Structures are given as C-alpha cells and as structure tokens.
Amino acid sequence: MDPELSTDLTDYYARRAREYERIYEKPERQADLAQLTTRLRAEFQRRDVLEIACGTGYWTRAIADTARSVTATDVNAEVLRLARTKDWSGASVRFAVADAFDLHAVTGRFDAAFVGFLWSHLERPRLPALLGQLNVRLAPGSPVIAVDNRYVPGSSTPISRTDEHGDTFQVRKLDDGSHHEIRKNFPDERELRDTLAGLARPVADVHVELLDYFWLLKYQTLA
Ligand SMILES: C[S@@+](CC[C@H](N)C(=O)[O-])C[C@H]1O[C@@H](n2cnc3c(N)ncnc32)[C@H](O)[C@@H]1O
C-alpha cells in the first residue's frame, strides 16, 4: 500500500469535518435524502433518541425537529465542534464525545436510536458488538434505525480494493491534498438481516428498505 495513504478513520473524519456535508449536495441523491428526512422525522417523533456517530449533525438537525430529545454522540471532538455551531434553537439536543463501542458514560434514558453512515465503515465482525452496546442502552420496544449508502456506479467513489475478509475500500482525497484509504462496505439486504440474526440478544420487527442511493434498516429492541 502507498505509505502516503492514511487509513485512520477518526483522523480522516476530523480532517474532513469542514467539507463533510458536501456529500449531501449531490443532485442525484436529493429525492432519496428528502424521503429519508421525512421518514426519520416520523419515526423519531416524541422519542428520546440516542444517536451514535452523529458527525457534523446533519441528521441530528433533521431528527431534532420532531424528537422529544436527541443525545448526539461521536468519537471525534472535531466533528462535534462543528455540529454545535448549527442553530439548535427550539430543539432539545445535547452532544457528547463517545465511542459507539463504549456508551456507558453517556447519561440519559432512551427509547430510540439512530446510526447514520457508520455501519459501512466497520469491519463486519465488529457490528454485533456495536449493536449489542447500543441495544442495551434502550428501553424494550425502542426503534433502532441505521442508514447507509448503496453502491451506485457513477455516483459512488469507486472501490479500490477488497481485502481477504471481503471488506471493500475506497481511496478518498481531501481538500488539504491528503489521501485516505477508507473501509466502505455495501451490504445487501441478506447481509443486513444476517447481522441482526447473529446478535446475542435477539431483536424484533426487522425491516429493510432499499432506496436508489441508500439503504435503511429498522428493528425494535426486546426486553
Ligand atoms: C460517515 S460519517 C457519518 C456522520 C453522520 N452520522 C452523518 O450521517 O452525516 C462517520 C462518523 O462516524 C464517526 N465514528 C467513527 N468511528 C466511531 C466510533 N467508534 N464511535 C463513534 N463515532 C465514530 C466519525 O467520527 C464520523 O463522524
């Protein structure tokens, strides 16, 4: 691998923070984004939402319009610094630095959770631990929604390599000229369902929706 190629996901998102939301300006994705926004606002209405990997707060902003409260967390203080600068008047939102694999220090009681665009960046064997950590922080019957990208030739960054575990990677360039090799997986519906079926504590009402550019996974926690 090119020695100039950084592979640190946290560093990549810290450096990308200022340019991150440009990804939401791609014209061909606007109809899907509008649909997701409407959907999430309806799903999280009057809920106390725990959001992990909130980044610059793009989805926090959408969800906060209808949720009772949003506790938006990310491992990266730099992205949270930008998220905090958005206009949160009229919304009950708080931010906290937290690794999604270690949520015990996040205070509050939650009856919903949102995971936007983290799933694709994780090694597949780590996903049960991520979801397990999240689910135990939620009341029984809480909806959990994850959203992420589908691979669309011509719109998605091309896949640069596939490793021995089947994880796929993209090489991304930032405005500062740095190059980063980032894990980016594109699970199909079968794989999403299999991941949930493999959780130590079962979940219910699994639902997968495929839009043109994104997938949405929803399930409910059990007692
Ligand atoms: C693709 S961005 C998504 C940001 C936001 N959810 C959105 O959809 O606009 C991925 C985010 O995951 C965060 N992240 C990466 N690993 C994490 C971890 N272990 N725990 C919490 N956040 C993490 C990064 O800092 C980054 O903000």
The ligand as a MOL file (V3000), in Angstrom:
LIG
                    3D

  0  0  0     0  0            999 V3000
M  V30 BEGIN CTAB
M  V30 COUNTS 27 29 0 0 0
M  V30 BEGIN ATOM
M  V30 1 C -19.6680 8.9250 7.5220 0
M  V30 2 S -19.5770 9.8770 8.9980 0 CHG=1
M  V30 3 C -21.3000 9.9810 9.4030 0
M  V30 4 C -21.6620 11.2200 10.1680 0
M  V30 5 C -23.1650 11.4310 10.3620 0
M  V30 6 N -23.7890 10.3200 11.0470 0
M  V30 7 C -23.8530 11.6270 9.0250 0
M  V30 8 O -24.5010 10.6770 8.5830 0
M  V30 9 O -23.7570 12.6970 8.4300 0 CHG=-1
M  V30 10 C -18.9850 8.6920 10.1420 0
M  V30 11 C -18.8170 9.2430 11.5500 0
M  V30 12 O -18.5030 8.1530 12.4240 0
M  V30 13 C -17.6600 8.6400 13.4280 0
M  V30 14 N -17.0560 7.4690 14.0580 0
M  V30 15 C -16.1410 6.6290 13.5480 0
M  V30 16 N -15.8710 5.6470 14.4300 0
M  V30 17 C -16.6480 5.8740 15.5170 0
M  V30 18 C -16.8210 5.2310 16.7670 0
M  V30 19 N -16.1450 4.1300 17.0780 0
M  V30 20 N -17.7060 5.7380 17.6390 0
M  V30 21 C -18.3870 6.8720 17.3530 0
M  V30 22 N -18.2650 7.5370 16.1940 0
M  V30 23 C -17.4090 7.0450 15.2850 0
M  V30 24 C -16.7100 9.5630 12.6840 0
M  V30 25 O -16.0700 10.4620 13.5680 0
M  V30 26 C -17.6740 10.2380 11.7270 0
M  V30 27 O -18.1900 11.4300 12.2790 0
M  V30 END ATOM
M  V30 BEGIN BOND
M  V30 1 1 1 2
M  V30 2 1 2 3
M  V30 3 1 2 10
M  V30 4 1 3 4
M  V30 5 1 4 5
M  V30 6 1 5 6
M  V30 7 1 5 7
M  V30 8 2 7 8
M  V30 9 1 7 9
M  V30 10 1 10 11
M  V30 11 1 11 12
M  V30 12 1 11 26
M  V30 13 1 12 13
M  V30 14 1 13 14
M  V30 15 1 13 24
M  V30 16 1 14 15
M  V30 17 1 14 23
M  V30 18 2 15 16
M  V30 19 1 16 17
M  V30 20 1 17 18
M  V30 21 2 17 23
M  V30 22 1 18 19
M  V30 23 2 18 20
M  V30 24 1 20 21
M  V30 25 2 21 22
M  V30 26 1 22 23
M  V30 27 1 24 25
M  V30 28 1 24 26
M  V30 29 1 26 27
M  V30 END BOND
M  V30 END CTAB
M  END
